[in-house]
Amino acid sequence: MNYFLAIGTWQLILILAVLFLGILPTIIALVDILKSEFKGNNKIVWVLVVLFFNFFGAILYLLIGREQKIKIEKS
């Protein structure tokens, strides 16, 4: 018997929630990178890190990369 396809409603909801929570930091990091200014090629490097390492790359950017942004003073 093939029990793999016998997934219930609650199991499907749990799987989708875990997938969404895994993708959410990546999306947040990419949006923040694309809206910000960086020195040199740091923007391209951070985009590649986040895309290639997905969840861990996003967490790494959120911990380290945000400090590398160019601060623009609004007057």
N, C-alpha and C positions, 0 to 999 in steps of 0.2 A: 504494500500500500504506500501511496505517496502522501505523507502527512505534512509535507512542506507547505502545500497550498491550503491547508486547513487552518488558516489564521482567523481568529475571531475579531470582532469589532474593536474591543479594548486593546488587543495586541497591535492592531493596525494603527490605532490612535497613538499608542505609546511609541511605536517605531517612527511615525511621522513627527512626533514631538521631539524625539531624540535627534532625528536628522535636522530638523529646523533649528534646534539649539546648537547643533554643531556647525551649521552654515552661518548663523547669525553674526558671530564675531568676525568672520571673514568679510561679510558684506559691510559691516560697520567700518572695519579697517580700510577696505578699498574706497569707500565713499570719503572717509577722512583724508586718505592719501591724495585722492584726485582733486579735492577741494583746496588742499594746502600747497604752500610753496616750500621748496627745499633747496639747499645749496647743491650745485653741480648735478650729478646723476643720481642723487639719493632717492628721488621720486621713483625712477625706473627700478632701482634696486629693491626698494620696499614693495613695489607692485609685484615684482617677480618672486620675492620671498613669500609674500602672502599667497600668491597663486600656487606656487609649488609646494609649500608646506601647510596650506590650508589653515586648519584650526591652530596649530602651533605657531605658524608664521604670523597669524593675526594677533595672537596673544603676545608674541615677541614684539610686534610693532606697537601694540598698545602699551607695553611696558617700557620699551626703549625708544622706538621711533618717533613718538610724539614730541620728545625733547629735542629732536633734530630739526623741527619745523622752524621756518623763519617767522619771527614774531613781527606782525604788521601793526603799527600803532594807528588807531582810528582817532581822528581829531574832529 
